Amino acid sequence: MNRFYVVLGVLAGVLGIAVFALLRTGGTAPAAAAGPPPTVADDGFRGYSLGQATAPVEITEYLDFECPVCASFATIQMPTIKEQLINSGRVRWRYRDFPLPVHKYSRFAAHAAQCAGAQGKFFEMHDQLFNHHQWAQTGKDPSDLFRSFALSSGVDLNAYDACMVAGRYAQRIEFSRQEGDQRLVDGTPTFFANGKKLDFRRLPGSDDFKAIADSIIAHSPRH
C-alpha cells in the first residue's frame, strides 16, 4: 500500500511538472514555422498591401513582428498614416518580412500572420500581434497565444494549425528576408518610397511620410 502511494505521488509530481511547463511555455512552436527553411524558392509573392494600386506613392516596410520599435510604429503612427495618406488614395503601403536573428519568435510570428493571410486575415493578425505585444517581452513560446489571436481575427483554427505545423510559408518569409539583405536593410523597421531607401535618424512619424508623399507627388510627371 505504501509503495502504491509512493508511485502515485511520483506520478502526480511528474504531471504537475508537465502542467507547469506547458503553462510556462504556452505551447510548442513547430520547428517548420519557427526556423529558417533548408531551401528557398520564390513563389512570386511580394507582400500584403494597404491602399489603392493606383496610388502615386508606394511605401514598402520591412518589419519584424517581435521588434518593439515596429510595434510602436504600428500602434502609434500607422493609424494616422492610414487616415491621412492611405485612405485618401495618395499612398499604398506594402509589408515585407525581415525577421531578425536576435529575436527568437520573429519568424514564428511572421508565419502566423502569413497563415492568417491565407484566409484573408493578414491585417487582423498583424494588428493582434502588435497591439498585444507583451508576448515579445516574455521569452515564452507564444504558440497558444498566437492561436487565440488567430481565433480573434476570425481564422479557421484547423486550417491555421495545419499551415503552422507544415511551415507552409517558411520559404516565402526567408525569401523576403534575403530580398531585404540585397536591398541593404540593416534593421527594422526599414522603409522604401517608390523603391528608394529612406534613411531616418529616428523613428519616422506620420508627418515625415506626409512630407515624403507631398514631395514625390509634386515632382511626378502628372503635376
C-alpha positions as CSV (number, residue, x, y, z in Angstrom):
1,M,0.0,0.0,0.0
2,N,2.8,2.4,0.9
3,R,4.5,1.6,-2.4
4,F,1.3,2.4,-4.2
5,Y,1.1,5.9,-2.6
6,V,4.8,6.5,-3.4
7,V,4.2,5.7,-7.1
8,L,1.0,7.8,-7.1
9,G,2.9,10.6,-5.6
10,V,5.7,10.4,-8.1
11,L,3.2,10.3,-11.0
12,A,1.4,13.4,-9.5
13,G,4.7,15.2,-9.3
14,V,5.6,14.4,-12.9
15,L,2.1,15.5,-14.0
16,G,2.4,18.7,-12.0
17,I,5.8,19.5,-13.6
18,A,4.4,18.8,-17.1
19,V,1.4,21.1,-16.5
20,F,3.7,23.8,-15.1
21,A,6.0,23.6,-18.1
22,L,3.0,23.9,-20.5
23,L,1.7,26.9,-18.7
24,R,5.1,28.4,-18.6
25,T,5.9,28.0,-22.3
26,G,2.4,28.3,-23.7
27,G,2.8,25.5,-26.2
28,T,5.4,24.2,-28.6
29,A,6.3,26.2,-31.7
30,P,6.6,23.9,-34.8
31,A,10.2,23.9,-36.0
32,A,9.0,24.2,-39.6
33,A,7.3,27.6,-38.9
34,A,9.8,28.9,-36.2
35,G,13.1,28.4,-38.0
36,P,14.7,29.1,-41.4
37,P,13.8,26.6,-44.2
38,P,16.5,24.3,-45.7
39,T,15.8,25.7,-49.2
40,V,14.3,28.9,-50.5
41,A,12.2,29.4,-53.6
42,D,10.4,32.5,-54.9
43,D,6.6,32.0,-55.0
44,G,6.1,35.4,-56.6
45,F,4.5,36.9,-53.5
46,R,5.7,40.4,-52.8
47,G,3.9,41.3,-49.6
48,Y,0.4,42.2,-48.4
49,S,-0.5,45.8,-49.1
50,L,-2.9,48.5,-48.0
51,G,-4.3,51.2,-50.3
52,Q,-5.1,51.6,-54.0
53,A,-2.9,50.1,-56.7
54,T,-3.1,53.5,-58.5
55,A,-1.6,55.4,-55.6
56,P,1.3,57.6,-56.8
57,V,3.5,56.7,-53.8
58,E,4.3,53.2,-52.6
59,I,5.9,52.8,-49.2
60,T,7.5,49.4,-48.5
61,E,8.1,48.5,-44.9
62,Y,10.4,45.7,-43.8
63,L,9.3,44.6,-40.4
64,D,10.0,42.1,-37.6
65,F,6.9,41.2,-35.5
66,E,9.0,40.8,-32.4
67,C,10.6,44.2,-32.8
68,P,9.4,46.7,-30.2
69,V,10.1,49.7,-32.4
70,C,8.0,48.1,-35.2
71,A,5.2,47.6,-32.6
72,S,5.5,51.3,-31.6
73,F,5.3,52.4,-35.2
74,A,2.3,50.2,-36.0
75,T,0.3,51.2,-33.0
76,I,1.1,54.9,-32.7
77,Q,2.0,56.2,-36.2
78,M,0.1,53.9,-38.6
79,P,-3.5,54.9,-37.6
80,T,-2.7,58.5,-38.7
81,I,-0.9,57.4,-41.8
82,K,-3.9,55.2,-42.8
83,E,-6.3,58.1,-42.3
84,Q,-4.3,60.8,-44.0
85,L,-2.3,59.1,-46.7
86,I,-3.6,55.5,-47.4
87,N,-7.4,56.1,-47.2
88,S,-7.0,59.2,-49.3
89,G,-5.5,57.3,-52.2
90,R,-2.1,59.0,-52.1
91,V,-0.1,56.1,-50.6
92,R,0.0,52.4,-50.9
93,W,1.7,50.6,-48.1
94,R,3.4,47.2,-48.6
95,Y,4.6,44.9,-45.9
96,R,7.7,42.7,-46.2
97,D,9.1,40.3,-43.6
98,F,12.5,40.8,-42.2
99,P,12.9,38.5,-39.1
100,L,16.0,39.4,-37.2
101,P,18.1,36.6,-35.8
102,V,18.3,38.1,-32.4
103,H,14.5,37.6,-32.0
104,K,13.6,34.0,-31.1
105,Y,10.0,34.0,-32.3
106,S,10.0,36.6,-35.1
107,R,9.8,34.0,-37.8
108,F,7.1,32.2,-36.0
109,A,5.1,35.4,-35.7
110,A,5.6,36.2,-39.4
111,H,4.4,32.7,-40.2
112,A,1.3,33.1,-38.0
113,A,0.5,36.3,-40.0
114,Q,1.0,34.5,-43.3
115,C,-1.2,31.6,-42.3
116,A,-3.9,34.1,-41.3
117,G,-3.3,35.9,-44.6
118,A,-4.0,32.7,-46.5
119,Q,-7.6,33.1,-45.1
120,G,-7.8,36.8,-45.9
121,K,-6.9,37.9,-42.3
122,F,-3.4,39.1,-42.5
123,F,-4.1,42.6,-41.4
124,E,-6.3,41.4,-38.5
125,M,-3.4,39.2,-37.3
126,H,-0.9,41.9,-37.9
127,D,-2.9,44.2,-35.6
128,Q,-3.3,41.4,-32.9
129,L,0.5,40.7,-32.9
130,F,1.4,44.4,-32.5
131,N,-1.5,45.6,-30.3
132,H,-0.8,42.8,-27.7
133,H,3.0,43.0,-28.0
134,Q,3.6,41.9,-24.4
135,W,4.3,38.4,-25.8
136,A,7.6,39.7,-27.3
137,Q,9.0,40.6,-23.9
138,T,8.3,37.3,-22.0
139,G,10.7,35.0,-23.9
140,K,8.0,32.3,-23.6
141,D,6.7,30.2,-26.5
142,P,3.7,32.1,-27.9
143,S,2.1,29.2,-29.8
144,D,-1.2,29.1,-27.8
145,L,-1.4,32.9,-27.6
146,F,-1.0,33.2,-31.4
147,R,-3.8,30.7,-31.8
148,S,-6.0,32.9,-29.6
149,F,-5.0,35.9,-31.8
150,A,-6.0,33.8,-34.9
151,L,-9.3,33.0,-33.4
152,S,-10.0,36.6,-32.5
153,S,-9.0,37.5,-36.1
154,G,-11.7,35.2,-37.5
155,V,-9.4,32.5,-38.7
156,D,-10.4,28.8,-39.0
157,L,-8.1,27.2,-36.5
158,N,-7.9,23.8,-38.2
159,A,-6.5,25.3,-41.4
160,Y,-4.3,27.6,-39.3
161,D,-2.9,24.7,-37.3
162,A,-2.2,22.7,-40.5
163,C,-0.5,25.7,-42.0
164,M,1.7,26.3,-39.0
165,V,2.7,22.7,-38.5
166,A,3.7,22.4,-42.2
167,G,5.7,25.6,-42.1
168,R,3.9,26.4,-45.4
169,Y,5.2,29.9,-45.7
170,A,8.7,29.5,-44.3
171,Q,10.3,29.8,-47.7
172,R,8.3,32.9,-48.5
173,I,9.4,34.6,-45.3
174,E,13.1,33.7,-45.9
175,F,12.9,34.9,-49.5
176,S,11.6,38.3,-48.2
177,R,14.5,38.4,-45.6
178,Q,17.1,37.7,-48.3
179,E,15.5,40.3,-50.5
180,G,15.9,42.8,-47.6
181,D,19.6,41.8,-47.4
182,Q,20.0,42.6,-51.1
183,R,18.3,46.0,-50.6
184,L,20.7,46.7,-47.6
185,V,18.0,46.5,-44.9
186,D,20.0,46.7,-41.7
187,G,17.3,46.9,-39.1
188,T,13.6,47.1,-38.5
189,P,11.5,48.9,-39.5
190,T,13.2,50.0,-42.7
191,F,11.2,51.9,-45.3
192,F,11.4,52.4,-49.1
193,A,9.5,55.1,-51.1
194,N,8.9,54.1,-54.7
195,G,11.9,51.8,-54.4
196,K,14.3,54.3,-52.8
197,K,15.5,53.5,-49.3
198,L,14.6,56.1,-46.7
199,D,17.3,56.9,-44.1
200,F,16.0,58.3,-40.9
201,R,18.0,59.2,-37.7
202,R,14.9,58.4,-35.6
203,L,11.7,56.5,-35.9
204,P,9.7,58.5,-38.5
205,G,6.2,59.7,-37.9
206,S,3.1,60.4,-39.9
207,D,4.3,64.0,-40.7
208,D,7.6,62.6,-42.2
209,F,5.7,60.3,-44.6
210,K,3.3,63.1,-45.5
211,A,6.2,65.3,-46.4
212,I,7.8,62.5,-48.5
213,A,4.5,61.8,-50.3
214,D,3.9,65.5,-50.9
215,S,7.4,65.8,-52.4
216,I,7.0,62.7,-54.7
217,I,3.6,63.8,-55.9
218,A,4.7,67.4,-56.5
219,H,7.6,66.2,-58.7
220,S,5.7,63.5,-60.5
221,P,5.2,63.9,-64.3
222,R,1.4,64.4,-63.8
223,H,2.0,67.6,-61.8
